[in-house]
Amino acid sequence: MTDVTAELEVERRADILWITLDRPTRRNALTVDLVEAIGDALADADRAGDIRAAVLTGAGSAFCAGGDLPSLAAVAEGGPRSATDAIYSRFHRMVGLLGSVAYPVIAAVNGPAMGAGLDLAMACDLRIASAEARFASSWINVGLVPGMGGAHLLTRAIGSTRAAELVLLGRTIDAATAHSWGLVNSVVAPEELHTEAESVAARLAGFSRPAVQSSKASLRRAGLSAFDAELAALGAVQGGLLVGDDFRAATAAMTRGAR
């Protein structure tokens, strides 16, 4: 297993938790081990019981470029069952925790949020974007579906017509468009992103903890049962696609291009 201690920075600032994806040379692409570590950080803070809000962001120029293709390809070598198990036990666990932890999670989107990176941002409770951020549900480009529930979350956030444009066409949109569509809550200058995220987190921390927890739970219940069913369906579908010819070809092409 990869040592992810150098790839994920978890810092507590008073009662605010900062989680930073720290793989800048890979544009913070998600490996199976990194996803597990994010889930562990969320769960540990929830068990501690004294975190009032969390900020999730990326190091370097990207928020998260998606799934790390070599990592996913290695999982796929184990066959559909292995791929499905990895999705359920790690990726879906992380997404589930983002929704179930008592404290709100703010995505501070400092740069491109692509594929799994967009799903990750959408699974957070609030999204603040740098003006340099870009958003794309790019899964279709590598022969996959939005495996972390992105199609469902996008439809809930921006409506079925715009969600279809992102999911089916793989369109990339800028931060201003994302804001006008309702995909993000606000857009700020790049140098103001962390300050703004800290300010929002502090505001959340100043409210009644039980009220914030109950309000978050109420918001999540609006689509929870349908979302759980969607994740269950996606696990099996993505497990099959990960071992398919289209994903293998896309991974091979991107690996050659990186050389």
Summary of the structure (lengths in Angstrom):
residues: 259
radius of gyration: 17.2
end to end distance: 24.3
largest distance: 52.7
contacts: 912
relative contact order: 0.14
helix: 58%
strand: 16%
